[in-house]
Amino acid sequence: MSHAEAVEQLAPTMGDVAGWYVDGLATLAEHPQAVVPTVEKVSGRPGTTFASWARAKRGRVLLTSSQEAEPLASSCRA
């Protein structure tokens, strides 16, 4: 997918920051961040990859707006 196509797909929900976001993703792809032990030090358990996290969350409700997310966020704070 081209930069322009990605921005076009994200712009309806991200607005003016879609281009900035896609630029950031491109930068991370070109210059990946080093793995650090911070998550394990803070949480006491090893971190996970995004792919592993996504597989674990597959099939859960996909929220598309902040109005839909708020009830879930409220229940997590309880």
C-alpha positions as CSV (number, residue, x, y, z in Angstrom):
1,M,0.0,0.0,0.0
2,S,1.4,3.4,-0.9
3,H,1.8,6.3,1.6
4,A,-1.1,8.1,-0.1
5,E,-3.4,5.1,0.1
6,A,-2.6,4.6,3.8
7,V,-3.3,8.3,4.5
8,E,-6.5,8.1,2.5
9,Q,-7.8,5.1,4.5
10,L,-6.8,6.6,7.9
11,A,-7.9,10.2,7.3
12,P,-11.6,9.6,7.9
13,T,-10.9,8.6,11.5
14,M,-7.6,10.3,12.2
15,G,-8.1,13.5,10.4
16,D,-5.1,15.7,9.8
17,V,-2.7,13.5,11.8
18,A,-3.1,10.5,9.4
19,G,0.0,11.6,7.3
20,W,2.1,12.1,10.5
21,Y,1.1,8.7,11.7
22,V,1.9,7.0,8.4
23,D,5.3,8.8,8.3
24,G,6.0,7.5,11.8
25,L,5.2,3.9,10.8
26,A,7.5,4.2,7.8
27,T,10.3,5.5,10.1
28,L,9.9,2.6,12.5
29,A,10.0,0.2,9.6
30,E,13.2,1.7,8.3
31,H,14.8,2.1,11.8
32,P,13.3,-0.5,14.2
33,Q,13.6,0.1,17.9
34,A,15.9,-2.1,19.9
35,V,14.3,-4.6,22.3
36,V,14.6,-3.5,25.9
37,P,13.7,-5.3,29.1
38,T,11.5,-2.5,30.4
39,V,8.1,-4.3,30.3
40,E,9.5,-7.3,32.2
41,K,11.2,-5.0,34.8
42,V,8.0,-3.1,35.4
43,S,5.3,-5.8,35.1
44,G,7.3,-8.9,36.3
45,R,6.5,-10.8,33.1
46,P,8.0,-10.7,29.6
47,G,6.7,-8.5,27.0
48,T,4.9,-9.8,23.9
49,T,5.0,-9.1,20.2
50,F,2.2,-7.2,18.6
51,A,1.4,-10.3,16.5
52,S,1.0,-12.4,19.7
53,W,-1.1,-9.7,21.3
54,A,-3.3,-9.5,18.2
55,R,-3.8,-13.3,18.0
56,A,-4.8,-13.3,21.7
57,K,-7.4,-10.6,21.1
58,R,-8.8,-12.0,17.8
59,G,-12.5,-12.3,17.8
60,R,-13.1,-9.6,20.4
61,V,-15.3,-6.6,19.8
62,L,-13.7,-4.0,17.5
63,L,-14.5,-0.5,18.7
64,T,-14.8,2.2,16.1
65,S,-15.5,5.3,18.1
66,S,-14.8,6.9,21.4
67,Q,-18.5,6.7,22.2
68,E,-18.4,2.9,21.8
69,A,-15.1,2.7,23.8
70,E,-16.2,4.7,26.8
71,P,-18.5,2.0,28.3
72,L,-15.7,-0.5,28.0
73,A,-13.2,1.9,29.6
74,S,-15.6,2.6,32.4
75,S,-16.0,-1.1,33.2
76,C,-12.2,-1.5,33.2
77,R,-11.8,1.3,35.8
78,A,-14.3,-0.4,38.2
